[in-house]
Amino acid sequence: MKLNERGLLVVISGPSGVGKGTVRKALFEIEGHDLVYSISMTTRPPREGEVDGEDYYFVSKEEFERRIKEDKFLEYAEFVGNYYGTPKDKIDEQIDLGKEVVLEIEVQGALQVREKAKDGVFIFIAPPTKEALFRRLLRRGTENPKSIQNRMDKAEREFPLAHKYDYIVVNDEVTNAADRIIAIIRAEHAKTERAIYKYKEMLEVK
Amino acid sequence: MKLNERGLLVVISGPSGVGKGTVRKALFEIEGHDLVYSISMTTRPPREGEVDGEDYYFVSKEEFERRIKEDKFLEYAEFVGNYYGTPKDKIDEQIDLGKEVVLEIEVQGALQVREKAKDGVFIFIAPPTKEALFRRLLRRGTENPKSIQNRMDKAEREFPLAHKYDYIVVNDEVTNAADRIIAIIRAEHAKTERAIYKYKEMLEVK
């Protein structure tokens, strides 16, 4: 069924606290789909137990900067002296193997990726309400009131960017949200511009 | 969950013999979705046991022609002295109630509908191969060789029209095809241009 079919880049994004990670985890628990995580590349040294090509691709600063020049990142950023980026070529390899590459990323990063990955599927995870997001941030217990306020302010700035995404999936219930993402992936594969190439001869695409 | 959410017009089309009716039937057997059939309007008199508003909307020739003038059909045709058409207003009523209206129609009709129902979801049901279509027509047993040849010729002319549809669903296995259509319906509801209006206030749509 998946013969010769390319996978998709599926970008899962949304405000901090919306539950992106939980939705992504639930997504990977749904069987019958060939999902893989997008693995970031970094110049930070591996920590105890971290495996190259699994946790991160660990590279030198020189290699990272060479890759920047060669436009090999969908997005990258510097953070406390280390680079972190999403390597385009590594994702393409997986996609060519028919795998759906899932990239979980915050809103600004997603919009950078959008510039370079036109055929990616961009999903904005939204909370059911603003209040729900606020309560979720409170429930985490790891944030102080100031930090929660900062995150809410950031979310307020990010909500209007939802229109730049292809889909909006409300995280009302985690498995529900994950199911919707699976539906989106299936539908995207059936989109005419993708599906028609599988039936080139029969459907006479020039 | 469906509060205030409009339904979709889902047009299922494809060459004769591809199994549109079987797929549609399997679709209606999948639970948890608010699907209804699009009911045609006709000037043909009701047959024994046929119910107005269930089998067809039965109207007079005068009423049908008045409706044509008022542009109230998504498509219509005359067939052995009677009119048959797809009434736009009846479909809109159902859509406003949040129902997904499923219209099963041949290719030419679907392309007419497309002109008037820009926000409909158009799905081309394709056979796995041309040979599979041929074998399916043979298996029906109701057609003579000449008629089968005519249908195959028509299918050959219709395949290249697949690119005018939003999605191509291959009828490799009926429940599989029906599942894909459900995925398409779910994904279409999550599309940003539709979903954003549900979260207008939060996502600050102007």
Interface residues (C-beta under 8 A of the other chain):
Chain A: M1 I123 F124 A126 P127 T129 K130 F159 P160 A162 H163 Y165 D166 Y167 I168 V169 V170 D172 D179 R180 I182 A183 I184 R186 A187 E188 A190 K191 T192 A195 I196 K198 Y199 M202 L203 E204 V205
Chain B: M1 I123 F124 A126 P127 T129 K130 F159 P160 A162 H163 Y165 D166 Y167 I168 V169 V170 D172 D179 R180 I182 A183 I184 R186 A187 E188 A190 K191 T192 A195 I196 Y199 M202 L203 E204 V205
